[in-house]
């Protein structure tokens, strides 16, 4: 695969971070204490990670301008394990929320991702805890999200978010998206997992910090979802949290309710105009799958693939 040469004027290649995007990320990146070695230039490595996310190229085939491929891969693996990608996404979302640029009429859905044969074969034991450059100093706001001691996974394909569905060897991405077609948060499960089983976890992952003081925002203004989420537990959860929602009623549920007569209760509320905006999550999925490493899963570990999808979501937020 041939890659376009870097620009003769600025040294940047297609898809690399612009100066403005880099300045938005730079304050929140890990900083070494210089006692256990120095990080290779973050910007060069991030450009290499984004190049791989965009093209799906094998790590070993990264262009030389990004530095050693092992350094780029290891940085991506560590940042996927310790939550750095998610913290960066939250910081960009916090800036957008402070500027009033998030449409909190959100939608929820999932998408199947075909797993490449290289995604199989991960070790069955749990992945190791993320390594660090000694006691890396943290920049302000870094404590907004607790860092996991050990990333999830292990125990076979199911533990790594790989399974069998009608599409074959697959993974499923569950996500919420704001009204401007941007992914808020994502969850990875095996391909055969039902959408409704991840409805509560997807909504509870929504956590946009405030700039300065104040609790992070977790509650949307309204929610739209398709019939896959039309069941009692999902509706009860939304009522308990006081979230206005628009979810169509399944045909069999409607038939059962009508057959019971007055004992069947009233039909759930449904706003046809609000439901028309549910396509925002479908368009957010399309944007995510512009990244070839998201459209097809090559990562063996589930947490690494989640980091890949989160990095793709971060690019969407930076460039929207």
Helices and strands as residue ranges (DSSP letters): H 19-26, H 42-55, G 59-61, G 64-66, H 69-82, H 84-98, E 105-115, G 117-119, G 142-144, G 158-160, E 163-165, E 168-177, E 183-190, G 195-198, H 199-204, E 222-225, G 227-229, H 232-241, E 244-247, H 251-259, G 261-264, H 272-275, G 276-278, H 279-288, H 292-295, E 296-297, H 302-318
